[in-house]
Each structure stands twice: as structure tokens, then as C-alpha cells.
Amino acid sequence: MSEAATRRVWGVGTSRTMRAHWMLCELDLPYETREIIPRTEGMNDPDFLKHSARGKVPILEDGDVVIGESGAIVFHLADRYRDRARLAPEPATRERSFFDELCLFSLTELDAPLYVIRRHEGLPEVYGESAVAVAAAREYFLRGAEEIERRLEDGRPYLMGDDFSGADLLVATCTRWASFVGIDLPEPLATHGARCEGRPACREAMQRNFPPAALEALGRPAVNAQ
Ligand SMILES: N[C@@H](CCC(=O)N[C@@H](CS)C(=O)NCC(=O)O)C(=O)O
């Protein structure tokens, strides 16, 4: 595949877009970014809508593959480029089952309640305000966080053991998002998140995911917004 020309991320400025940028930086793969910022004029770009009819970021173009869903992007990149860095165990292994469990847990049990908070606290004009749903989502997130605490309680630095993986990336993007919405993180999650975010690839991805246009549109420093 010709490198950067066929590899492109559509979307910046959110936890979900961060996942695509972070994976590509961990793999040290060249790529282009289209700075589509949620809830801005850029979402109406006809080129973007050709790739995402439902108008959602991130989208990854990678040669013959064009996909949305940040979790699927993590799996795709980890598997296709496993010769560059081992960010997921080999498919159909015992380890891979644990990895998949962690990844799907983070998407359905951590990311999902955070998006409830985003919709019903952050975007009341679109989704309606619901203090009850938001309070329940905060509780639900903290219950999920306990599971991550249990996975880290033997003192391992990363969720799969000694090495960073896509599961850490997914959890760390959720913990940052949680802390952005004011959830007081249990210490093991905060420590794990800080460890993941100290990686050079994460710092590079932050720069790419929060370019000046995104920061200006979001009206805030380099943190999360959906
Ligand atoms: N489950 C999807 C969520 C995608 C999503 O909701 N993206 C948000 C930004 S994080 C978006 O595009 N929002 C614009 C809108 O809903 O109009 C993923 O993880 O990629």
C-alpha cells in the first residue's frame, strides 16, 4: 500500500477520534488527518459524508478498508500491523479472548455511560436534559471502574500484563473522558491512565487530535469533548 496517501483519519477533538490517532502513532504509521470536528460546519463536508453517511467520527480509511467505530479501528490497526507493534494478542488465542473482553467491556460499560452523560448533560438542546439519567450513568461508570481496578490489583502496569495494548488505550481514553466530566477516578485507574498518557505516542496523538482548530471550536484546552 502506498503509505500516507491511502491512510486517513476523519475526525479530531474527541475521545473516540483520539483512539484512531493514538493507535496510528503507537504503530508509527504515516497518515493524513481531516480535521472534522463534531457539531461544526465540517460535518457537512460532502467528502466526509461520502465516508460517513450517518455523520459520525472517527472514520479510518486504510487502503481497501473504510470503517467507523473507534473500537473496530483499534482492532483493525492492531491486527493488520501487528508486525510493527504488538497491540493485541493473536486472534483465536486464550489471551486474545481476555483482550477482547476488556476492549468490549470498555466500549459498552465505560464509554456508553459517559456518552449518556455527554448527551443528557452536555447536549441538552439535542437530547434533552436528564439529571436522573446522568446521575445513574455516573454511578454505572464507577461500577465499571471497579472491574478495571480488579484487573489491575496485582500491580501489573497494563491491563494485559507488562505490555501496553489496545485495551489500555480504550480504557485510558474513557478514564480521561470521565475525569473531564468531573468523575472522581479511583486511584488505580488514575495511575493507569497517567502511565498510558505518558507514552510518547499518546503525546503525539494528543497534538494531532487537538489541533488549534479543534481547541478553538471546543473552546477549551487539550481535553475531551464528544
Ligand atoms: N460508537 C462510535 C461513536 C461515534 C460518535 O458518536 N462520534 C461522535 C463524536 S465522539 C460524533 O461524531 N458526534 C457527532 C454527532 O452525533 O452528530 C465510536 O466509538 O466511534
The ligand as a MOL file (V3000), in Angstrom:
LIG
                    3D

  0  0  0     0  0            999 V3000
M  V30 BEGIN CTAB
M  V30 COUNTS 20 19 0 0 0
M  V30 BEGIN ATOM
M  V30 1 N -19.5660 4.3550 18.8430 0
M  V30 2 C -18.9550 5.3380 17.9880 0
M  V30 3 C -19.4100 6.7200 18.4170 0
M  V30 4 C -19.1610 7.7430 17.3460 0
M  V30 5 C -19.6740 9.0930 17.7950 0
M  V30 6 O -20.7350 9.2220 18.4240 0
M  V30 7 N -18.9120 10.1350 17.4550 0
M  V30 8 C -19.2780 11.4780 17.8700 0
M  V30 9 C -18.0230 12.2130 18.2890 0
M  V30 10 S -17.2090 11.3250 19.5710 0
M  V30 11 C -19.8690 12.2090 16.6960 0
M  V30 12 O -19.4840 12.0080 15.5710 0
M  V30 13 N -20.8400 13.0740 17.0050 0
M  V30 14 C -21.4740 13.8840 16.0290 0
M  V30 15 C -22.9720 13.7150 16.0210 0
M  V30 16 O -23.5040 12.8370 16.7170 0
M  V30 17 O -23.6130 14.4700 15.2840 0
M  V30 18 C -17.4140 5.2140 18.0710 0
M  V30 19 O -16.9170 4.7730 19.1150 0
M  V30 20 O -16.7400 5.5350 17.0940 0
M  V30 END ATOM
M  V30 BEGIN BOND
M  V30 1 1 1 2
M  V30 2 1 2 3
M  V30 3 1 2 18
M  V30 4 1 3 4
M  V30 5 1 4 5
M  V30 6 2 5 6
M  V30 7 1 5 7
M  V30 8 1 7 8
M  V30 9 1 8 9
M  V30 10 1 8 11
M  V30 11 1 9 10
M  V30 12 2 11 12
M  V30 13 1 11 13
M  V30 14 1 13 14
M  V30 15 1 14 15
M  V30 16 2 15 16
M  V30 17 1 15 17
M  V30 18 2 18 19
M  V30 19 1 18 20
M  V30 END BOND
M  V30 END CTAB
M  END
